[in-house]
Amino acid sequence: MTAQAKVKIYSSRGRHSINLPTEFVRDSAFPFKPMEELVARIDGKRIVIEKP
């Protein structure tokens, strides 16, 4: 089980992205599917990503 992963924020042409490691997203506990619409919000010093 991979409950956490170190990631970086990348910037290109004014857009930002976070790449998640393969082991992290292939974990059976990972809650999202490719191309699934998600909601991101700022909560203090954290970013929370969840299903709408």
N, C-alpha and C positions, 0 to 999 in steps of 0.2 A: 504494500500500500504506500502510495506517495501522497501524503497529506499536505505537503507544501513544496514549493519550488522557488528558487531565486530567479528573478526575471529582470529585464531592463526595458526602459521605454525608448523607442526609436523614433526619430523624426525625419521625414522626407517630404519636401515640397509643401510644408505647412500642415501635414497630417502627422498624427502620432499613432504608434501601435505598440502592443506588448505581445511578444512571442512566448508561447508556453511550451515547455519541453515535452517531447513525445511521451515519455514515461508518465508524466503528469496527466495528460489528457486521455491516455489509454487505460488509466486506473479505473476499475469498475465503479468506484465511488464518484467519479467526475460527473457532475450533473448536467452538462450541456452537450448538444449535438452540433456538428458543423452546420453553418448557415442559420442557426436558430437565432431569432431576434431576442436581444437581451436589453436590460436597462442598467446603466452605470450611474452611480451617484457618489458624491463626496460626503463622507461621514467623519468629520474631524480631520485627522491626518491619514485616513484610510480611504480607499476606493472600494465600493461594494458593487459587485456585478451579480445580477439576479434575473430570474425570469419575470416578465411583466405580470 
